Amino acid sequence: MSEMSAVTGLSIAAMTQSLISAGPAHLIAATTTDVSTGSIIGLSLAIYLIYAIALMLLFHKAGRNPLWGLIPIVSTVVLLQIVGRSGWWILFFLIPIVNIIVLIIVYYDLSRSFGHGIPFTLGLIFFSVIFLLILGLAGRYEGPAARVVS
């Protein structure tokens, strides 16, 4: 029994000594989880493609060229036009805090443009991709910000 504890004690001491002699970089590498860059890029690309497909479906319903949904900044300008806002509103997305408020306004206008109200707007805010897919697949475009003509 004493031989076992001596061997175990020696191996722990040896491992500790090798970690200390390797320096702090080796300690950090030994304690963090190893997530490959490729998996992060792959996941990001998959999410972007789903979002782009949702925008393409939405643009098709609104009578716009669906391929604009693949180009990031252009897709935002087209989305602004669909809801009845000027393309210049894209500049508001560059201002911190203001961009969040503008996104909520645009999602509310988008919801109204497809005949929905505040509950659907909340869905767009919290589950954007899912609710954009719903609009693209089952929505009916009624015009910019669903203006009621009397």
C-alpha positions in Angstrom: 0.0 0.0 0.0 2.8 2.4 0.8 4.4 1.6 -2.6 1.2 2.6 -4.3 0.9 6.0 -2.5 4.6 6.6 -3.1 4.1 6.0 -6.9 0.9 8.1 -6.9 2.6 10.9 -5.0 5.6 10.8 -7.3 3.5 11.0 -10.4 1.4 13.9 -9.1 4.6 15.7 -8.1 6.1 15.0 -11.5 3.0 16.2 -13.4 2.9 19.4 -11.2 6.6 20.0 -11.8 6.2 19.6 -15.6 3.2 22.0 -15.7 5.1 24.6 -13.7 8.2 24.3 -15.8 6.2 24.7 -19.0 5.1 28.2 -18.0 1.7 30.0 -17.8 0.7 29.4 -21.4 0.8 25.7 -20.9 -1.4 26.0 -17.7 -3.9 28.1 -19.6 -4.0 25.6 -22.5 -4.4 22.7 -20.1 -7.4 24.3 -18.2 -9.5 25.7 -21.1 -11.8 23.7 -23.3 -10.6 23.1 -26.8 -13.1 24.5 -29.3 -11.9 24.5 -32.9 -12.1 27.6 -35.0 -13.6 25.6 -37.8 -16.6 24.6 -35.7 -17.3 28.2 -34.7 -17.0 29.4 -38.3 -19.2 26.5 -39.4 -21.9 27.3 -36.9 -21.8 31.0 -37.7 -22.1 30.2 -41.4 -25.1 27.9 -40.9 -26.9 30.6 -38.8 -26.2 33.2 -41.5 -27.5 31.0 -44.3 -30.7 30.3 -42.4 -31.1 34.0 -41.8 -30.3 34.8 -45.5 -32.9 32.2 -46.7 -35.5 33.7 -44.4 -34.8 37.2 -45.9 -34.9 35.8 -49.4 -38.3 34.3 -48.8 -39.5 37.6 -47.2 -38.2 39.6 -50.1 -39.9 37.4 -52.6 -43.2 37.9 -50.8 -42.7 41.6 -50.9 -42.0 41.7 -54.6 -38.2 42.3 -54.3 -35.3 40.4 -55.8 -34.7 37.5 -53.4 -31.0 37.5 -54.1 -30.6 40.8 -52.2 -31.1 38.7 -49.0 -27.6 37.2 -49.4 -25.8 40.6 -49.2 -25.6 41.8 -45.6 -25.9 45.6 -45.9 -28.0 45.6 -49.0 -30.5 43.3 -47.3 -30.9 45.7 -44.5 -31.6 48.6 -46.9 -34.1 46.5 -48.8 -35.8 45.5 -45.5 -36.1 49.2 -44.6 -37.7 49.9 -48.0 -40.2 47.0 -47.5 -41.4 48.5 -44.2 -41.7 52.0 -45.8 -38.5 53.6 -44.3 -35.8 55.4 -46.1 -32.6 53.5 -46.9 -30.8 56.3 -45.0 -32.1 54.7 -41.8 -29.2 52.3 -42.1 -27.0 55.0 -40.6 -29.0 54.7 -37.3 -27.7 51.1 -37.0 -24.2 52.5 -36.6 -25.1 54.4 -33.4 -24.9 52.3 -30.2 -28.2 52.0 -28.2 -30.1 53.8 -31.0 -29.6 50.8 -33.2 -31.5 48.6 -30.8 -34.4 51.1 -30.8 -34.4 51.4 -34.5 -34.4 47.6 -34.9 -37.5 47.4 -32.7 -39.2 50.0 -34.8 -38.2 48.2 -38.0 -39.5 44.9 -36.7 -42.8 46.5 -35.6 -43.2 48.1 -39.1 -42.3 44.7 -40.7 -44.9 43.0 -38.5 -47.5 45.6 -39.5 -46.5 45.3 -43.2 -47.5 41.6 -43.0 -50.8 42.3 -41.1 -49.6 41.3 -37.6 -49.3 43.3 -34.4 -47.2 43.7 -31.2 -47.1 40.0 -30.2 -45.6 39.1 -33.6 -43.2 42.0 -33.2 -42.0 40.5 -29.9 -41.5 37.2 -31.7 -39.4 39.0 -34.3 -37.3 40.7 -31.6 -36.6 37.6 -29.5 -36.7 34.8 -32.2 -35.8 36.7 -35.4 -34.9 33.9 -37.7 -37.9 31.7 -36.8 -40.4 34.6 -37.2 -38.8 35.8 -40.4 -39.2 32.3 -41.8 -42.8 32.4 -40.7 -43.4 35.6 -42.6 -41.5 34.4 -45.6 -43.4 31.1 -45.8 -46.9 32.0 -44.6 -47.1 35.7 -44.5 -49.0 38.0 -46.8 -47.4 41.3 -47.7 -49.9 44.2 -47.4 -47.6 47.1 -48.2 -45.2 49.3 -46.4 -46.0 49.5 -42.7 -49.6 48.2 -43.5 -50.9 51.7 -44.1 -54.7 51.7 -44.0 -56.3 53.7 -46.8 -59.6 55.3 -45.8 
